[in-house]
Amino acid sequence: MKLTTKSEYAILGLIYIARRKNNGFVRMNDICAEYGISKKYLEQLFLMLKQNHYLKTKKGLGGGYALAKPADKISIAQIVRLMDGALAPTASVSKYFFSHTPLEKEEKITKIFKEIRDYISKRMEAVKLSNLT
């Protein structure tokens, strides 16, 4: 598993919003300025997060973005899976994005990759957005 900028920026944006939960909606320009992220790129990521019910928006004065669910209900694993797909090192051991690969013919290496998948998944599921604020 390797994180892309999609996951990295989505997580950064969510952390920024979670830290300011008491300040109402957060402007995208503030997030982009804080992390040096392209506004156009972050808009695409936030659209995906909104469509999957992690963010809500408000237009106009005082508008912006806010979490659509509590920060302790959003795991890092959920966001990475949404943005990048499988947490598994190969598709043939993935629980959510399984597909056959020639590697699955080798039982010993497949077992090792499943152990890696399980460790990564367990660890990332345990880390909630609220742990990062």
N, CA, C and O atoms as a GROMACS GRO file, in nm:
protein
  532
    1MET      N    1   0.083  -0.118   0.000
    1MET     CA    2   0.000   0.000   0.000
    1MET      C    3   0.088   0.125   0.000
    1MET      O    4   0.183   0.137   0.078
    2LYS      N    5   0.054   0.215  -0.089
    2LYS     CA    6   0.124   0.344  -0.095
    2LYS      C    7   0.017   0.451  -0.106
    2LYS      O    8  -0.070   0.446  -0.194
    3LEU      N    9   0.025   0.548  -0.018
    3LEU     CA   10  -0.072   0.657  -0.024
    3LEU      C   11  -0.041   0.750  -0.140
    3LEU      O   12   0.075   0.782  -0.167
    4THR      N   13  -0.146   0.792  -0.208
    4THR     CA   14  -0.131   0.894  -0.310
    4THR      C   15  -0.162   1.030  -0.248
    4THR      O   16  -0.204   1.038  -0.132
    5THR      N   17  -0.142   1.134  -0.324
    5THR     CA   18  -0.177   1.267  -0.274
    5THR      C   19  -0.327   1.278  -0.249
    5THR      O   20  -0.370   1.360  -0.168
    6LYS      N   21  -0.406   1.198  -0.317
    6LYS     CA   22  -0.551   1.200  -0.292
    6LYS      C   23  -0.580   1.169  -0.146
    6LYS      O   24  -0.653   1.242  -0.079
    7SER      N   25  -0.523   1.060  -0.096
    7SER     CA   26  -0.543   1.023   0.044
    7SER      C   27  -0.478   1.124   0.138
    7SER      O   28  -0.539   1.168   0.235
    8GLU      N   29  -0.356   1.161   0.107
    8GLU     CA   30  -0.284   1.254   0.194
    8GLU      C   31  -0.358   1.385   0.208
    8GLU      O   32  -0.378   1.433   0.319
    9TYR      N   33  -0.400   1.444   0.097
    9TYR     CA   34  -0.467   1.573   0.101
    9TYR      C   35  -0.606   1.562   0.162
    9TYR      O   36  -0.648   1.653   0.234
   10ALA      N   37  -0.677   1.454   0.135
   10ALA     CA   38  -0.809   1.435   0.195
   10ALA      C   39  -0.797   1.427   0.347
   10ALA      O   40  -0.875   1.488   0.420
   11ILE      N   41  -0.698   1.352   0.394
   11ILE     CA   42  -0.676   1.340   0.539
   11ILE      C   43  -0.638   1.474   0.599
   11ILE      O   44  -0.691   1.513   0.703
   12LEU      N   45  -0.547   1.546   0.534
   12LEU     CA   46  -0.508   1.678   0.584
   12LEU      C   47  -0.628   1.772   0.592
   12LEU      O   48  -0.646   1.843   0.692
   13GLY      N   49  -0.709   1.773   0.489
   13GLY     CA   50  -0.827   1.859   0.488
   13GLY      C   51  -0.925   1.823   0.599
   13GLY      O   52  -0.981   1.911   0.664
   14LEU      N   53  -0.945   1.695   0.620
   14LEU     CA   54  -1.036   1.650   0.726
   14LEU      C   55  -0.982   1.683   0.865
   14LEU      O   56  -1.058   1.723   0.953
   15ILE      N   57  -0.852   1.668   0.884
   15ILE     CA   58  -0.792   1.704   1.012
   15ILE      C   59  -0.811   1.853   1.039
   15ILE      O   60  -0.850   1.893   1.149
   16TYR      N   61  -0.785   1.935   0.937
   16TYR     CA   62  -0.800   2.080   0.951
   16TYR      C   63  -0.944   2.115   0.992
   16TYR      O   64  -0.965   2.195   1.083
   17ILE      N   65  -1.040   2.055   0.926
   17ILE     CA   66  -1.182   2.081   0.955
   17ILE      C   67  -1.217   2.031   1.095
   17ILE      O   68  -1.286   2.099   1.170
   18ALA      N   69  -1.170   1.912   1.130
   18ALA     CA   70  -1.201   1.854   1.262
   18ALA      C   71  -1.146   1.942   1.375
   18ALA      O   72  -1.210   1.954   1.480
   19ARG      N   73  -1.031   2.001   1.354
   19ARG     CA   74  -0.972   2.088   1.457
   19ARG      C   75  -1.054   2.214   1.480
   19ARG      O   76  -1.047   2.275   1.587
   20ARG      N   77  -1.131   2.253   1.382
   20ARG     CA   78  -1.208   2.378   1.390
   20ARG      C   79  -1.358   2.352   1.400
   20ARG      O   80  -1.438   2.436   1.360
   21LYS      N   81  -1.395   2.238   1.454
   21LYS     CA   82  -1.536   2.200   1.460
   21LYS      C   83  -1.623   2.301   1.535
   21LYS      O   84  -1.741   2.315   1.504
   22ASN      N   85  -1.566   2.369   1.630
   22ASN     CA   86  -1.643   2.468   1.708
   22ASN      C   87  -1.652   2.603   1.638
   22ASN      O   88  -1.724   2.692   1.685
   23ASN      N   89  -1.581   2.619   1.529
   23ASN     CA   90  -1.580   2.746   1.457
   23ASN      C   91  -1.676   2.746   1.338
   23ASN      O   92  -1.672   2.837   1.256
   24GLY      N   93  -1.760   2.647   1.328
   24GLY     CA   94  -1.854   2.639   1.216
   24GLY      C   95  -1.790   2.584   1.091
   24GLY      O   96  -1.703   2.497   1.098
   25PHE      N   97  -1.833   2.634   0.978
   25PHE     CA   98  -1.783   2.585   0.850
   25PHE      C   99  -1.646   2.645   0.818
   25PHE      O  100  -1.617   2.759   0.852
   26VAL      N  101  -1.565   2.566   0.751
   26VAL     CA  102  -1.427   2.605   0.720
   26VAL      C  103  -1.417   2.636   0.571
   26VAL      O  104  -1.470   2.563   0.487
   27ARG      N  105  -1.349   2.744   0.540
   27ARG     CA  106  -1.329   2.782   0.400
   27ARG      C  107  -1.218   2.699   0.336
   27ARG      O  108  -1.115   2.672   0.398
   28MET      N  109  -1.241   2.660   0.214
   28MET     CA  110  -1.141   2.582   0.142
   28MET      C  111  -1.011   2.660   0.124
   28MET      O  112  -0.903   2.602   0.130
   29ASN      N  113  -1.020   2.789   0.102
   29ASN     CA  114  -0.900   2.871   0.083
   29ASN      C  115  -0.807   2.862   0.205
   29ASN      O  116  -0.685   2.864   0.190
   30ASP      N  117  -0.865   2.853   0.323
   30ASP     CA  118  -0.784   2.842   0.444
   30ASP      C  119  -0.707   2.711   0.448
   30ASP      O  120  -0.590   2.707   0.486
   31ILE      N  121  -0.772   2.604   0.409
   31ILE     CA  122  -0.707   2.473   0.406
   31ILE      C  123  -0.595   2.472   0.303
   31ILE      O  124  -0.484   2.426   0.331
   32CYS      N  125  -0.624   2.524   0.186
   32CYS     CA  126  -0.524   2.528   0.078
   32CYS      C  127  -0.403   2.611   0.119
   32CYS      O  128  -0.289   2.574   0.090
   33ALA      N  129  -0.426   2.723   0.184
   33ALA     CA  130  -0.317   2.809   0.228
   33ALA      C  131  -0.233   2.740   0.336
   33ALA      O  132  -0.110   2.752   0.336
   34GLU      N  133  -0.298   2.671   0.426
   34GLU     CA  134  -0.227   2.603   0.536
   34GLU      C  135  -0.132   2.494   0.484
   34GLU      O  136  -0.020   2.481   0.534
   35TYR      N  137  -0.177   2.417   0.386
   35TYR     CA  138  -0.100   2.302   0.341
   35TYR      C  139  -0.037   2.317   0.203
   35TYR      O  140   0.035   2.228   0.158
   36GLY      N  141  -0.063   2.427   0.136
   36GLY     CA  142  -0.008   2.446   0.002
   36GLY      C  143  -0.067   2.351  -0.101
   36GLY      O  144   0.003   2.299  -0.188
   37ILE      N  145  -0.198   2.329  -0.090
   37ILE     CA  146  -0.269   2.237  -0.180
   37ILE      C  147  -0.344   2.318  -0.285
   37ILE      O  148  -0.401   2.423  -0.254
   38SER      N  149  -0.345   2.269  -0.406
   38SER     CA  150  -0.421   2.331  -0.514
   38SER      C  151  -0.570   2.329  -0.481
   38SER      O  152  -0.625   2.225  -0.444
   39LYS      N  153  -0.635   2.444  -0.495
   39LYS     CA  154  -0.778   2.453  -0.465
   39LYS      C  155  -0.859   2.364  -0.558
   39LYS      O  156  -0.953   2.298  -0.515
   40LYS      N  157  -0.824   2.364  -0.683
   40LYS     CA  158  -0.898   2.283  -0.780
   40LYS      C  159  -0.890   2.134  -0.746
   40LYS      O  160  -0.990   2.062  -0.757
   41TYR      N  161  -0.773   2.090  -0.704
   41TYR     CA  162  -0.752   1.950  -0.668
   41TYR      C  163  -0.830   1.916  -0.540
   41TYR      O  164  -0.897   1.813  -0.534
   42LEU      N  165  -0.822   2.002  -0.441
   42LEU     CA  166  -0.892   1.977  -0.315
   42LEU      C  167  -1.044   1.979  -0.336
   42LEU      O  168  -1.116   1.904  -0.270
   43GLU      N  169  -1.092   2.063  -0.425
   43GLU     CA  170  -1.235   2.064  -0.455
   43GLU      C  171  -1.282   1.929  -0.507
   43GLU      O  172  -1.389   1.882  -0.469
   44GLN      N  173  -1.202   1.866  -0.592
   44GLN     CA  174  -1.236   1.732  -0.644
   44GLN      C  175  -1.241   1.629  -0.531
   44GLN      O  176  -1.332   1.547  -0.525
   45LEU      N  177  -1.144   1.636  -0.442
   45LEU     CA  178  -1.139   1.541  -0.331
   45LEU      C  179  -1.256   1.563  -0.235
   45LEU      O  180  -1.318   1.468  -0.189
   46PHE      N  181  -1.285   1.689  -0.207
   46PHE     CA  182  -1.394   1.720  -0.116
   46PHE      C  183  -1.530   1.683  -0.175
   46PHE      O  184  -1.622   1.647  -0.101
   47LEU      N  185  -1.543   1.691  -0.306
   47LEU     CA  186  -1.667   1.647  -0.371
   47LEU      C  187  -1.688   1.497  -0.344
   47LEU      O  188  -1.798   1.454  -0.312
   48MET      N  189  -1.581   1.420  -0.357
   48MET     CA  190  -1.589   1.276  -0.331
   48MET      C  191  -1.622   1.251  -0.183
   48MET      O  192  -1.703   1.162  -0.152
   49LEU      N  193  -1.561   1.327  -0.094
   49LEU     CA  194  -1.589   1.312   0.049
   49LEU      C  195  -1.733   1.351   0.082
   49LEU      O  196  -1.798   1.290   0.167
   50LYS      N  197  -1.783   1.452   0.014
   50LYS     CA  198  -1.922   1.495   0.035
   50LYS      C  199  -2.018   1.389  -0.018
   50LYS      O  200  -2.116   1.355   0.049
   51GLN      N  201  -1.991   1.336  -0.136
   51GLN     CA  202  -2.078   1.234  -0.195
   51GLN      C  203  -2.083   1.107  -0.110
   51GLN      O  204  -2.181   1.032  -0.116
   52ASN      N  205  -1.978   1.083  -0.034
   52ASN     CA  206  -1.972   0.965   0.052
   52ASN      C  207  -2.003   0.997   0.198
   52ASN      O  208  -1.974   0.918   0.288
   53HIS      N  209  -2.062   1.114   0.222
   53HIS     CA  210  -2.117   1.155   0.351
   53HIS      C  211  -2.012   1.173   0.462
   53HIS      O  212  -2.040   1.146   0.579
   54TYR      N  213  -1.894   1.219   0.425
   54TYR     CA  214  -1.793   1.255   0.524
   54TYR      C  215  -1.792   1.406   0.547
   54TYR      O  216  -1.752   1.453   0.654
   55LEU      N  217  -1.835   1.482   0.446
   55LEU     CA  218  -1.840   1.628   0.455
   55LEU      C  219  -1.978   1.679   0.420
   55LEU      O  220  -2.054   1.616   0.347
   56LYS      N  221  -2.009   1.796   0.475
   56LYS     CA  222  -2.127   1.870   0.433
   56LYS      C  223  -2.082   2.011   0.398
   56LYS      O  224  -1.978   2.057   0.444
   57THR      N  225  -2.161   2.079   0.318
   57THR     CA  226  -2.124   2.213   0.273
   57THR      C  227  -2.235   2.312   0.302
   57THR      O  228  -2.352   2.277   0.322
   58LYS      N  229  -2.192   2.436   0.304
   58LYS     CA  230  -2.287   2.547   0.319
   58LYS      C  231  -2.237   2.659   0.229
   58LYS      O  232  -2.119   2.693   0.231
   59LYS      N  233  -2.327   2.714   0.151
   59LYS     CA  234  -2.290   2.822   0.060
   59LYS      C  235  -2.312   2.957   0.126
   59LYS      O  236  -2.387   2.969   0.223
   60GLY      N  237  -2.246   3.056   0.071
   60GLY     CA  238  -2.268   3.193   0.115
   60GLY      C  239  -2.179   3.234   0.231
   60GLY      O  240  -2.083   3.166   0.266
   61LEU      N  241  -2.215   3.348   0.290
   61LEU     CA  242  -2.140   3.404   0.401
   61LEU      C  243  -2.140   3.306   0.518
   61LEU      O  244  -2.245   3.256   0.558
   62GLY      N  245  -2.025   3.278   0.571
   62GLY     CA  246  -2.014   3.181   0.680
   62GLY      C  247  -2.018   3.038   0.632
   62GLY      O  248  -2.026   2.945   0.712
   63GLY      N  249  -2.012   3.022   0.502
   63GLY     CA  250  -2.019   2.888   0.444
   63GLY      C  251  -1.884   2.822   0.434
   63GLY      O  252  -1.782   2.878   0.474
   64GLY      N  253  -1.884   2.704   0.380
   64GLY     CA  254  -1.762   2.627   0.363
   64GLY      C  255  -1.790   2.480   0.384
   64GLY      O  256  -1.891   2.426   0.339
   65TYR      N  257  -1.698   2.413   0.454
   65TYR     CA  258  -1.706   2.269   0.476
   65TYR      C  259  -1.705   2.237   0.625
   65TYR      O  260  -1.640   2.305   0.704
   66ALA      N  261  -1.778   2.131   0.660
   66ALA     CA  262  -1.780   2.079   0.797
   66ALA      C  263  -1.793   1.927   0.788
   66ALA      O  264  -1.836   1.873   0.686
   67LEU      N  265  -1.755   1.860   0.894
   67LEU     CA  266  -1.770   1.715   0.898
   67LEU      C  267  -1.917   1.679   0.899
   67LEU      O  268  -1.997   1.743   0.968
   68ALA      N  269  -1.953   1.577   0.825
   68ALA     CA  270  -2.092   1.531   0.820
   68ALA      C  271  -2.121   1.428   0.929
   68ALA      O  272  -2.237   1.395   0.953
   69LYS      N  273  -2.017   1.377   0.993
   69LYS     CA  274  -2.032   1.284   1.104
   69LYS      C  275  -1.923   1.312   1.206
   69LYS      O  276  -1.824   1.378   1.173
   70PRO      N  277  -1.938   1.265   1.326
   70PRO     CA  278  -1.838   1.293   1.429
   70PRO      C  279  -1.699   1.241   1.391
   70PRO      O  280  -1.686   1.137   1.326
   71ALA      N  281  -1.597   1.314   1.434
   71ALA     CA  282  -1.458   1.278   1.401
   71ALA      C  283  -1.420   1.141   1.457
   71ALA      O  284  -1.332   1.075   1.402
   72ASP      N  285  -1.485   1.099   1.564
   72ASP     CA  286  -1.452   0.967   1.620
   72ASP      C  287  -1.522   0.854   1.547
   72ASP      O  288  -1.506   0.737   1.584
   73LYS      N  289  -1.597   0.887   1.444
   73LYS     CA  290  -1.664   0.785   1.361
   73LYS      C  291  -1.599   0.772   1.223
   73LYS      O  292  -1.645   0.694   1.140
   74ILE      N  293  -1.493   0.849   1.199
   74ILE     CA  294  -1.424   0.846   1.070
   74ILE      C  295  -1.285   0.789   1.091
   74ILE      O  296  -1.202   0.850   1.158
   75SER      N  297  -1.259   0.672   1.033
   75SER     CA  298  -1.126   0.613   1.046
   75SER      C  299  -1.040   0.652   0.925
   75SER      O  300  -1.091   0.682   0.817
   76ILE      N  301  -0.912   0.650   0.947
   76ILE     CA  302  -0.819   0.678   0.839
   76ILE      C  303  -0.831   0.571   0.730
   76ILE      O  304  -0.816   0.601   0.612
   77ALA      N  305  -0.857   0.448   0.771
   77ALA     CA  306  -0.874   0.339   0.674
   77ALA      C  307  -0.989   0.369   0.578
   77ALA      O  308  -0.978   0.343   0.458
   78GLN      N  309  -1.099   0.423   0.629
   78GLN     CA  310  -1.212   0.455   0.543
   78GLN      C  311  -1.173   0.556   0.435
   78GLN      O  312  -1.210   0.541   0.319
   79ILE      N  313  -1.099   0.657   0.475
   79ILE     CA  314  -1.062   0.762   0.381
   79ILE      C  315  -0.962   0.709   0.278
   79ILE      O  316  -0.975   0.739   0.159
   80VAL      N  317  -0.865   0.632   0.322
   80VAL     CA  318  -0.766   0.576   0.228
   80VAL      C  319  -0.834   0.482   0.130
   80VAL      O  320  -0.804   0.485   0.011
   81ARG      N  321  -0.925   0.398   0.178
   81ARG     CA  322  -0.996   0.307   0.086
   81ARG      C  323  -1.078   0.385  -0.016
   81ARG      O  324  -1.083   0.349  -0.133
   82LEU      N  325  -1.142   0.492   0.029
   82LEU     CA  326  -1.222   0.574  -0.062
   82LEU      C  327  -1.134   0.638  -0.169
   82LEU      O  328  -1.169   0.638  -0.287
   83MET      N  329  -1.022   0.693  -0.127
   83MET     CA  330  -0.937   0.767  -0.220
   83MET      C  331  -0.844   0.678  -0.303
   83MET      O  332  -0.824   0.703  -0.422
   84ASP      N  333  -0.788   0.574  -0.241
   84ASP     CA  334  -0.684   0.495  -0.308
   84ASP      C  335  -0.718   0.349  -0.330
   84ASP      O  336  -0.647   0.278  -0.401
   85GLY      N  337  -0.826   0.303  -0.270
   85GLY     CA  338  -0.860   0.163  -0.287
   85GLY      C  339  -0.804   0.076  -0.175
   85GLY      O  340  -0.801   0.116  -0.059
   86ALA      N  341  -0.759  -0.040  -0.212
   86ALA     CA  342  -0.720  -0.144  -0.116
   86ALA      C  343  -0.605  -0.103  -0.025
   86ALA      O  344  -0.514  -0.030  -0.064
   87LEU      N  345  -0.613  -0.152   0.099
   87LEU     CA  346  -0.502  -0.137   0.193
   87LEU      C  347  -0.404  -0.252   0.179
   87LEU      O  348  -0.292  -0.246   0.230
   88ALA      N  349  -0.444  -0.357   0.111
   88ALA     CA  350  -0.362  -0.477   0.094
   88ALA      C  351  -0.246  -0.451  -0.003
   88ALA      O  352  -0.259  -0.370  -0.095
   89PRO      N  353  -0.134  -0.521   0.018
   89PRO     CA  354  -0.019  -0.503  -0.071
   89PRO      C  355  -0.040  -0.561  -0.211
   89PRO      O  356   0.033  -0.525  -0.304
   90THR      N  357  -0.137  -0.650  -0.227
   90THR     CA  358  -0.169  -0.706  -0.359
   90THR      C  359  -0.318  -0.736  -0.365
   90THR      O  360  -0.379  -0.769  -0.263
   91ALA      N  361  -0.376  -0.725  -0.482
   91ALA     CA  362  -0.520  -0.741  -0.499
   91ALA      C  363  -0.569  -0.880  -0.460
   91ALA      O  364  -0.684  -0.896  -0.421
   92SER      N  365  -0.484  -0.980  -0.471
   92SER     CA  366  -0.528  -1.117  -0.442
   92SER      C  367  -0.542  -1.147  -0.293
   92SER      O  368  -0.586  -1.256  -0.257
   93VAL      N  369  -0.506  -1.053  -0.206
   93VAL     CA  370  -0.530  -1.070  -0.063
   93VAL      C  371  -0.621  -0.960  -0.008
   93VAL      O  372  -0.642  -0.952   0.114
   94SER      N  373  -0.673  -0.878  -0.094
   94SER     CA  374  -0.759  -0.768  -0.051
   94SER      C  375  -0.897  -0.821  -0.012
   94SER      O  376  -0.952  -0.909  -0.079
   95LYS      N  377  -0.952  -0.767   0.097
   95LYS     CA  378  -1.088  -0.805   0.139
   95LYS      C  379  -1.194  -0.728   0.060
   95LYS      O  380  -1.297  -0.784   0.023
   96TYR      N  381  -1.168  -0.601   0.033
   96TYR     CA  382  -1.268  -0.516  -0.030
   96TYR      C  383  -1.248  -0.497  -0.180
   96TYR      O  384  -1.343  -0.463  -0.251
   97PHE      N  385  -1.128  -0.520  -0.229
   97PHE     CA  386  -1.096  -0.496  -0.371
   97PHE      C  387  -1.029  -0.619  -0.433
   97PHE      O  388  -0.939  -0.605  -0.515
   98PHE      N  389  -1.073  -0.738  -0.395
   98PHE     CA  390  -1.009  -0.861  -0.439
   98PHE      C  391  -1.016  -0.877  -0.590
   98PHE      O  392  -1.118  -0.849  -0.653
   99SER      N  393  -0.907  -0.922  -0.645
   99SER     CA  394  -0.904  -0.974  -0.782
   99SER      C  395  -0.789  -1.075  -0.789
   99SER      O  396  -0.690  -1.064  -0.717
  100HIS      N  397  -0.805  -1.172  -0.877
  100HIS     CA  398  -0.705  -1.278  -0.888
  100HIS      C  399  -0.575  -1.224  -0.947
  100HIS      O  400  -0.575  -1.140  -1.037
  101THR      N  401  -0.464  -1.275  -0.893
  101THR     CA  402  -0.331  -1.245  -0.946
  101THR      C  403  -0.251  -1.374  -0.946
  101THR      O  404  -0.283  -1.467  -0.872
  102PRO      N  405  -0.147  -1.381  -1.030
  102PRO     CA  406  -0.062  -1.501  -1.030
  102PRO      C  407   0.002  -1.529  -0.894
  102PRO      O  408   0.035  -1.644  -0.863
  103LEU      N  409   0.021  -1.427  -0.815
  103LEU     CA  410   0.086  -1.440  -0.685
  103LEU      C  411   0.010  -1.534  -0.591
  103LEU      O  412   0.070  -1.599  -0.505
  104GLU      N  413  -0.121  -1.540  -0.606
  104GLU     CA  414  -0.201  -1.622  -0.514
  104GLU      C  415  -0.172  -1.772  -0.528
  104GLU      O  416  -0.215  -1.851  -0.444
  105LYS      N  417  -0.101  -1.810  -0.630
  105LYS     CA  418  -0.062  -1.951  -0.647
  105LYS      C  419   0.047  -1.992  -0.548
  105LYS      O  420   0.071  -2.111  -0.527
  106GLU      N  421   0.111  -1.894  -0.489
  106GLU     CA  422   0.217  -1.920  -0.391
  106GLU      C  423   0.162  -1.896  -0.251
  106GLU      O  424   0.153  -1.782  -0.205
  107GLU      N  425   0.127  -2.002  -0.185
  107GLU     CA  426   0.058  -1.995  -0.056
  107GLU      C  427   0.139  -1.924   0.053
  107GLU      O  428   0.083  -1.848   0.131
  108LYS      N  429   0.269  -1.949   0.059
  108LYS     CA  430   0.350  -1.890   0.167
  108LYS      C  431   0.357  -1.738   0.156
  108LYS      O  432   0.343  -1.668   0.256
  109ILE      N  433   0.380  -1.687   0.036
  109ILE     CA  434   0.389  -1.542   0.021
  109ILE      C  435   0.251  -1.478   0.037
  109ILE      O  436   0.239  -1.368   0.090
  110THR      N  437   0.148  -1.547  -0.008
  110THR     CA  438   0.012  -1.497   0.009
  110THR      C  439  -0.022  -1.485   0.157
  110THR      O  440  -0.085  -1.388   0.199
  111LYS      N  441   0.020  -1.581   0.236
  111LYS     CA  442  -0.004  -1.578   0.381
  111LYS      C  443   0.065  -1.456   0.444
  111LYS      O  444   0.005  -1.387   0.527
  112ILE      N  445   0.187  -1.430   0.404
  112ILE     CA  446   0.261  -1.314   0.457
  112ILE      C  447   0.189  -1.184   0.419
  112ILE      O  448   0.172  -1.095   0.503
  113PHE      N  449   0.147  -1.173   0.294
  113PHE     CA  450   0.077  -1.052   0.250
  113PHE      C  451  -0.057  -1.035   0.321
  113PHE      O  452  -0.100  -0.922   0.346
  114LYS      N  453  -0.124  -1.143   0.355
  114LYS     CA  454  -0.249  -1.132   0.432
  114LYS      C  455  -0.221  -1.081   0.573
  114LYS      O  456  -0.297  -1.001   0.626
  115GLU      N  457  -0.112  -1.127   0.633
  115GLU     CA  458  -0.074  -1.078   0.765
  115GLU      C  459  -0.044  -0.929   0.761
  115GLU      O  460  -0.084  -0.854   0.850
  116ILE      N  461   0.026  -0.886   0.657
  116ILE     CA  462   0.055  -0.743   0.639
  116ILE      C  463  -0.075  -0.665   0.622
  116ILE      O  464  -0.095  -0.561   0.684
  117ARG      N  465  -0.163  -0.716   0.537
  117ARG     CA  466  -0.294  -0.653   0.515
  117ARG      C  467  -0.370  -0.638   0.645
  117ARG      O  468  -0.424  -0.531   0.675
  118ASP      N  469  -0.374  -0.745   0.724
  118ASP     CA  470  -0.448  -0.743   0.849
  118ASP      C  471  -0.390  -0.643   0.949
  118ASP      O  472  -0.464  -0.573   1.018
  119TYR      N  473  -0.258  -0.636   0.956
  119TYR     CA  474  -0.194  -0.542   1.046
  119TYR      C  475  -0.225  -0.397   1.006
  119TYR      O  476  -0.266  -0.316   1.088
  120ILE      N  477  -0.204  -0.369   0.879
  120ILE     CA  478  -0.229  -0.233   0.829
  120ILE      C  479  -0.375  -0.194   0.849
  120ILE      O  480  -0.405  -0.084   0.896
  121SER      N  481  -0.464  -0.283   0.813
  121SER     CA  482  -0.607  -0.256   0.825
  121SER      C  483  -0.646  -0.232   0.971
  121SER      O  484  -0.714  -0.134   1.002
  122LYS      N  485  -0.603  -0.320   1.060
  122LYS     CA  486  -0.636  -0.306   1.202
  122LYS      C  487  -0.583  -0.174   1.257
  122LYS      O  488  -0.654  -0.104   1.330
  123ARG      N  489  -0.462  -0.141   1.224
  123ARG     CA  490  -0.400  -0.018   1.275
  123ARG      C  491  -0.471   0.106   1.221
  123ARG      O  492  -0.498   0.199   1.297
  124MET      N  493  -0.500   0.107   1.092
  124MET     CA  494  -0.563   0.225   1.031
  124MET      C  495  -0.711   0.237   1.070
  124MET      O  496  -0.764   0.348   1.077
  125GLU      N  497  -0.777   0.125   1.093
  125GLU     CA  498  -0.916   0.131   1.141
  125GLU      C  499  -0.922   0.190   1.282
  125GLU      O  500  -1.018   0.258   1.318
  126ALA      N  501  -0.818   0.163   1.362
  126ALA     CA  502  -0.814   0.210   1.500
  126ALA      C  503  -0.789   0.361   1.510
  126ALA      O  504  -0.824   0.424   1.610
  127VAL      N  505  -0.728   0.418   1.409
  127VAL     CA  506  -0.697   0.562   1.412
  127VAL      C  507  -0.815   0.639   1.355
  127VAL      O  508  -0.844   0.634   1.236
  128LYS      N  509  -0.880   0.710   1.444
  128LYS     CA  510  -0.994   0.793   1.405
  128LYS      C  511  -0.947   0.937   1.384
  128LYS      O  512  -0.844   0.979   1.436
  129LEU      N  513  -1.023   1.010   1.310
  129LEU     CA  514  -0.991   1.150   1.285
  129LEU      C  515  -0.976   1.226   1.416
  129LEU      O  516  -0.893   1.316   1.427
  130SER      N  517  -1.054   1.189   1.514
  130SER     CA  518  -1.048   1.256   1.644
  130SER      C  519  -0.913   1.232   1.715
  130SER      O  520  -0.873   1.313   1.799
  131ASN      N  521  -0.843   1.124   1.681
  131ASN     CA  522  -0.711   1.098   1.740
  131ASN      C  523  -0.605   1.192   1.684
  131ASN      O  524  -0.496   1.203   1.741
  132LEU      N  525  -0.634   1.259   1.575
  132LEU     CA  526  -0.535   1.340   1.504
  132LEU      C  527  -0.554   1.490   1.522
  132LEU      O  528  -0.482   1.569   1.463
  133THR      N  529  -0.651   1.528   1.602
  133THR     CA  530  -0.679   1.671   1.617
  133THR      C  531  -0.617   1.726   1.744
  133THR      O  532  -0.630   1.845   1.772
   0.00000   0.00000   0.00000
